[in-house]
Structures are given as structure tokens and as C-alpha cells.
């Protein structure tokens, strides 16, 4: 109901994929930020952003190892230092 604006203040984050897909996916950090605002929570602190950035870098490194090596240069150009280890 939050997604469709039938509950809450509206403005729920857009899904990462097409809203017309059968299943939609959201970035948790976007949803959490919306929830904090909608439910009157504290905005993200610098520590929250740091924790999210570290988790994203670790997730990127994990998936990078699963890719075809042909795709590595493109992703390295995009991610830079996050893939240097």
C-alpha cells in the first residue's frame, strides 16, 4: 500500500526495475530512508552512510568475481578503487 500511495505520506522510492515487471525490486537503503522520514525516524548519520558504502563495496566485489572476465574492464572503469583488492 505504501508503494501505491494508498498508505503513508506518498513518495515511496521508485523500483530499480520497470514498474511494469511482474516482480519489482528496491534498494533497501532507499526504502529505509523513506521509512525513517515517513515514520518520523532520525535521518541517516555519517556512520549509516559509511556502513552502507562498505556493504555496497563488499557486495560489488562478491559479484565481480562471478562475472565473465570480459566484463571486468567495464566494471573496473565504473567502480574504480572498490575493485582493487
MOLINKA-V573008 format. One record per pair of residues at least 12 apart in sequence whose ideal C-beta (glycine too) atoms are under 8 Angstrom apart, sorted by the first residue. I is the first residue (numbers start at 0). J is the second residue. If there is no record, write none. Layout:
BEGIN
I:J ; I:J
END
This chain:
BEGIN
1:33 ; 1:37 ; 2:23 ; 7:37 ; 8:36 ; 8:37 ; 10:33 ; 11:30 ; 11:33 ; 12:25 ; 12:26 ; 12:29 ; 12:30 ; 12:32 ; 12:33 ; 28:51 ; 55:81 ; 56:81 ; 59:78 ; 59:81 ; 59:82 ; 60:81 ; 60:82 ; 60:84 ; 63:78 ; 63:82
END
